[in-house]
């Protein structure tokens, strides 16, 4: 990624090779704050410096589905209750600050999604553990990605097979048959080979769990259990597991801001470029299969 345009916006620490071994990875120190901490501190400033209230609001927002638990609703309630003497101007200013904070955080998340898509489909090497604690806002304003102890490598075939799946999710209403075909060629296997269920699994793994939420499932795990009750997924290719996990981690970060994240639109352009550059994955890919129970 160092040779891409993302190098001007995202920093990955350099390994200190003379301190590294087969079992130990040592990388340069990046000075900054965790992205989650940065969001907490900005929200606390809006709430008059109350960091505990900010953390409480963000945690409740991340776990909620209803409109009355939204970030804006909860912050507005706190502002109304804590300072009755707030003028209309002060309330408007706080609303603007909240909007600005949310927009900035969403822009950073969008950048991270794009940079990760580049790593997955162009470099074939990415961080499989990109949870909020491993994402920094550096002192110089760049985003820092740390803790590459879970670095994952995708082979040429892995990237093309995955790219075909992500590319097939390009439409608002993707063709279920096309998506299912791409999933099969990647190595996914289900008991009944149900096209619709396989396609829904693809969307859940590599795009969004919005359909599950619309059906009333509080978590992606519960929606996955529902899909497996309809047509159990017997085999999942190993390379797909950590990519799907990465997608879920980004969605969790989006939930912190009450944002419904769709990863495939950010990754699709990188997937299409990978296919265009290397050709389509025609070969049936069926290596390293893992039971869904291990997912």
Secondary structure, 3 states (H helix, E strand, C coil): CCCCHHHHCEEECCECHHHCCCCCCCECCCCEEEHHHHHHHHHHHHCCCCHHHHHHHHHHHHHCCCHHHCHHHHHHHHHHHHCCCCCHHHHHHHHHHHHHHHHHHHHHHHHHHHHHHHHHHHHCEEECCCCHHHEEEECCCCEEECCHHHEEECCHHHHHHHHHHHHHCCCCCCCHHHHHHHHHHHCCEECCCCHHHHHHHHHHHHCCCHHHHHCCCCCHHHHHHHHHHHCCEEEEEHHHHHHHHHHHHHHHHHHHCCCCCCHHHHHHHHHHHHHHHHCCCCCCCCCCEECHHHC
